[in-house]
Amino acid sequence: MKTLALSLLVGCLASPCASAQTAPLENPCAPSAVVANPQPSAVAADGAPEQDRLLGVLPNYATVAPDQQPLPLCTKLLFYLAAKSAFDRNVYPYVAIRAMVAFAEGEPESWSQDFDGYGRRYAAIFADSAIGTYMTTAMVPLLTRQDPRFYVLGEGSRWRRASYAASRTIITRGRSGGAQFNVSEIGGAALAAAASAAYYPSESRSASSVLGRWATTLMWDTLSFELKEFWPDIRRTLLKR
């Protein structure tokens, strides 16, 4: 239980948005950038409305709609997007549910089936999510000078849009706008999976276990790209807005 409490506390304190989850930066790349006051119609750094969450729940900060003009990338913006995504208020219950599933399945086996064991699972899954987000959204894009944001295609057949969304796992934009191999996603997920060996028990540190976590990250990120591409259609159809 102490492990669980510590992970929650660290997450809240580490987030630069902990005191104002809905307060966006108007332009973090500008020398005079300031934090704006929270407003119902506030616009995030990627241009998407703060209240516009995938399925009304999942954070959707690093997405750019076809009719939006994205801000130019800078180090501040990369880390801002990573922090908003990694420490969004809905990440905590999401991690709690995943930890419950791992607890019920008894994975990893060496971790006890009590409150301490649940706390260990929660902390590990939270670390997986946060480290993966920072690697793919901030750290590696900073080194490779790539744009980690997802640009919604929004036109063409459903097959074309689905193919485009799936391809974003391996293709991304450079800062100049040209298409590049997505080192940020592939490499960032690999680095996060490798880092996980530091806090998982010995039976979960094998090469196959690390590769499994890497593949799982890529799978979920690919699914999230699909959801990001079609979320505007889903919202208009089901939510009538």
C-alpha positions as CSV (number, residue, x, y, z in Angstrom):
1,M,0.0,0.0,0.0
2,K,2.9,2.3,0.7
3,T,4.2,1.7,-2.8
4,L,0.8,2.7,-4.3
5,A,0.6,5.9,-2.2
6,L,4.1,6.8,-3.1
7,S,3.5,6.3,-6.9
8,L,0.4,8.5,-6.7
9,L,2.2,11.2,-4.8
10,V,5.2,11.2,-7.1
11,G,2.9,11.4,-10.1
12,C,1.0,14.4,-8.8
13,L,4.1,16.3,-7.7
14,A,5.9,15.5,-11.0
15,S,3.2,16.9,-13.2
16,P,3.7,20.6,-14.1
17,C,0.0,20.7,-14.6
18,A,-0.9,19.2,-11.2
19,S,-2.4,22.5,-9.9
20,A,-4.3,23.3,-13.1
21,Q,-5.0,20.3,-15.2
22,T,-7.0,22.4,-17.7
23,A,-4.7,25.4,-18.0
24,P,-3.0,25.4,-21.4
25,L,0.1,27.2,-22.5
26,E,-0.8,29.8,-25.2
27,N,2.6,29.3,-26.9
28,P,5.4,27.6,-24.9
29,C,7.8,28.3,-27.8
30,A,7.6,32.0,-27.3
31,P,10.0,33.7,-24.9
32,S,7.1,35.5,-23.2
33,A,4.8,32.5,-23.0
34,V,2.6,32.4,-19.9
35,V,0.0,30.0,-18.6
36,A,-3.5,31.1,-19.5
37,N,-6.4,31.0,-17.1
38,P,-8.5,27.9,-17.5
39,Q,-11.6,28.6,-19.7
40,P,-14.2,26.2,-21.0
41,S,-13.1,26.9,-24.5
42,A,-9.4,26.8,-23.7
43,V,-7.2,25.5,-26.5
44,A,-4.2,23.2,-25.8
45,A,-0.8,23.6,-27.2
46,D,-1.6,21.3,-30.1
47,G,-4.7,23.3,-31.0
48,A,-7.2,20.8,-29.8
49,P,-9.9,21.8,-27.2
50,E,-8.9,20.8,-23.7
51,Q,-12.4,19.2,-23.2
52,D,-12.1,17.2,-26.4
53,R,-11.0,13.8,-25.0
54,L,-11.0,10.6,-26.9
55,L,-14.3,8.9,-26.0
56,G,-14.6,11.7,-23.5
57,V,-11.9,10.1,-21.3
58,L,-8.5,9.6,-22.9
59,P,-6.2,12.6,-23.2
60,N,-5.9,13.8,-26.8
61,Y,-3.3,16.6,-26.5
62,A,-0.8,15.6,-29.2
63,T,-3.4,15.6,-32.1
64,V,-3.8,18.1,-34.8
65,A,-7.0,18.4,-36.8
66,P,-6.9,19.2,-40.5
67,D,-8.2,22.7,-40.1
68,Q,-5.8,23.6,-37.2
69,Q,-2.5,25.4,-37.5
70,P,0.0,23.6,-35.2
71,L,2.4,25.6,-33.2
72,P,6.1,25.2,-34.2
73,L,7.9,22.6,-32.2
74,C,10.4,23.5,-29.5
75,T,11.8,21.7,-26.4
76,K,9.2,23.3,-24.1
77,L,6.3,22.2,-26.3
78,L,7.6,18.6,-26.6
79,F,7.9,18.3,-22.8
80,Y,4.6,20.1,-22.2
81,L,2.7,17.6,-24.4
82,A,4.5,14.7,-22.7
83,A,3.6,16.0,-19.3
84,K,0.0,16.7,-20.2
85,S,-0.4,13.2,-21.6
86,A,1.6,11.3,-18.9
87,F,0.0,13.0,-15.9
88,D,-3.5,13.7,-17.1
89,R,-6.1,13.2,-14.4
90,N,-7.7,10.2,-16.2
91,V,-4.4,8.3,-16.4
92,Y,-4.6,7.4,-12.7
93,P,-7.9,5.5,-12.8
94,Y,-6.8,3.9,-16.1
95,V,-3.6,2.6,-14.5
96,A,-5.6,1.4,-11.5
97,I,-7.8,-0.7,-13.7
98,R,-4.8,-2.2,-15.5
99,A,-3.2,-2.9,-12.2
100,M,-6.4,-4.7,-11.0
101,V,-6.2,-6.9,-14.1
102,A,-2.5,-7.8,-13.5
103,F,-3.3,-8.4,-9.8
104,A,-6.2,-10.8,-10.7
105,E,-3.9,-12.6,-13.2
106,G,-1.1,-12.8,-10.7
107,E,1.4,-11.2,-13.0
108,P,4.3,-10.9,-12.2
109,E,4.1,-14.1,-10.2
110,S,6.7,-13.1,-7.6
111,W,4.8,-10.1,-6.5
112,S,2.4,-10.9,-3.6
113,Q,-1.4,-11.0,-3.8
114,D,-2.0,-8.3,-1.2
115,F,-2.1,-4.5,-1.1
116,D,1.7,-4.2,-1.4
117,G,1.6,-6.4,-4.5
118,Y,-1.1,-4.3,-6.0
119,G,0.9,-1.2,-5.3
120,R,3.9,-2.6,-7.0
121,R,1.9,-3.4,-10.1
122,Y,0.3,0.0,-10.1
123,A,3.7,1.7,-9.8
124,A,5.2,-0.5,-12.6
125,I,2.3,0.1,-15.0
126,F,2.3,3.9,-14.2
127,A,6.1,3.9,-14.9
128,D,5.6,2.0,-18.2
129,S,3.0,4.6,-19.3
130,A,4.9,7.7,-18.2
131,I,8.3,6.6,-19.4
132,G,6.9,5.5,-22.7
133,T,5.1,8.8,-23.2
134,Y,8.2,10.9,-22.4
135,M,10.4,8.8,-24.7
136,T,8.1,8.8,-27.7
137,T,6.7,12.4,-27.3
138,A,9.7,14.4,-25.9
139,M,13.1,12.7,-25.5
140,V,13.6,10.9,-28.8
141,P,11.7,13.5,-30.9
142,L,14.1,16.1,-29.4
143,L,17.1,14.2,-30.5
144,T,15.8,13.2,-33.9
145,R,14.1,16.5,-34.6
146,Q,10.8,14.8,-35.4
147,D,7.2,15.9,-34.8
148,P,5.5,13.3,-32.5
149,R,2.0,14.8,-33.0
150,F,-0.7,12.9,-34.9
151,Y,-2.1,14.8,-37.8
152,V,-5.7,13.7,-38.6
153,L,-6.2,13.0,-42.3
154,G,-9.9,13.5,-42.1
155,E,-10.7,12.9,-45.7
156,G,-10.9,10.1,-48.2
157,S,-12.3,6.6,-47.8
158,R,-12.4,4.8,-44.5
159,W,-9.8,2.3,-45.7
160,R,-7.5,5.1,-46.8
161,R,-7.8,6.8,-43.5
162,A,-7.4,3.6,-41.5
163,S,-4.3,2.7,-43.5
164,Y,-2.9,6.2,-43.0
165,A,-3.5,6.0,-39.2
166,A,-1.8,2.6,-38.9
167,S,1.2,3.8,-40.9
168,R,1.9,6.6,-38.4
169,T,3.6,4.0,-36.2
170,I,6.4,3.8,-38.7
171,I,6.1,7.1,-40.6
172,T,6.1,10.5,-39.0
173,R,6.9,14.1,-39.9
174,G,10.3,15.8,-39.5
175,R,10.3,19.4,-38.2
176,S,10.5,20.5,-41.8
177,G,7.3,18.7,-42.6
178,G,8.7,15.9,-44.7
179,A,7.9,12.2,-44.1
180,Q,10.5,10.2,-42.1
181,F,10.9,6.8,-40.5
182,N,9.3,7.1,-37.1
183,V,12.4,6.7,-34.9
184,S,10.6,8.5,-32.1
185,E,7.9,5.9,-31.8
186,I,9.8,2.7,-32.6
187,G,13.0,3.8,-30.8
188,G,11.2,5.5,-28.0
189,A,9.0,2.5,-27.2
190,A,12.1,0.3,-27.3
191,L,14.0,2.5,-24.9
192,A,11.0,2.5,-22.5
193,A,10.7,-1.3,-22.7
194,A,14.4,-1.6,-21.9
195,A,14.1,0.8,-19.0
196,S,11.3,-1.3,-17.5
197,A,13.8,-4.1,-16.7
198,A,15.0,-1.8,-13.9
199,Y,11.8,-2.1,-11.9
200,Y,10.2,-5.4,-12.9
201,P,11.2,-8.7,-11.0
202,S,13.8,-11.0,-12.4
203,E,11.4,-13.3,-14.2
204,S,10.1,-10.3,-16.2
205,R,13.5,-9.1,-17.3
206,S,14.2,-11.6,-20.1
207,A,14.7,-10.5,-23.7
208,S,11.3,-12.0,-24.6
209,S,9.6,-10.1,-21.8
210,V,11.1,-6.8,-22.8
211,L,10.3,-7.4,-26.5
212,G,6.8,-8.3,-25.4
213,R,6.3,-4.9,-23.6
214,W,7.8,-3.1,-26.6
215,A,5.4,-4.9,-29.0
216,T,2.5,-4.2,-26.7
217,T,3.3,-0.5,-26.6
218,L,3.4,-0.3,-30.4
219,M,0.1,-2.1,-30.6
220,W,-1.7,0.2,-28.3
221,D,-0.2,3.3,-29.9
222,T,-1.3,2.1,-33.3
223,L,-4.8,1.5,-32.0
224,S,-4.8,5.0,-30.5
225,F,-3.8,6.5,-33.8
226,E,-6.8,4.8,-35.4
227,L,-9.1,6.2,-32.6
228,K,-7.6,9.7,-33.1
229,E,-8.3,9.6,-36.8
230,F,-11.9,8.6,-36.5
231,W,-12.8,10.3,-33.2
232,P,-14.2,13.4,-34.9
233,D,-16.6,11.2,-36.9
234,I,-17.5,9.2,-33.8
235,R,-18.1,12.4,-31.8
236,R,-20.3,13.9,-34.5
237,T,-22.3,10.7,-34.9
238,L,-22.8,9.6,-31.4
239,L,-22.4,12.7,-29.3
240,K,-24.0,15.1,-31.8
241,R,-21.4,17.7,-31.5
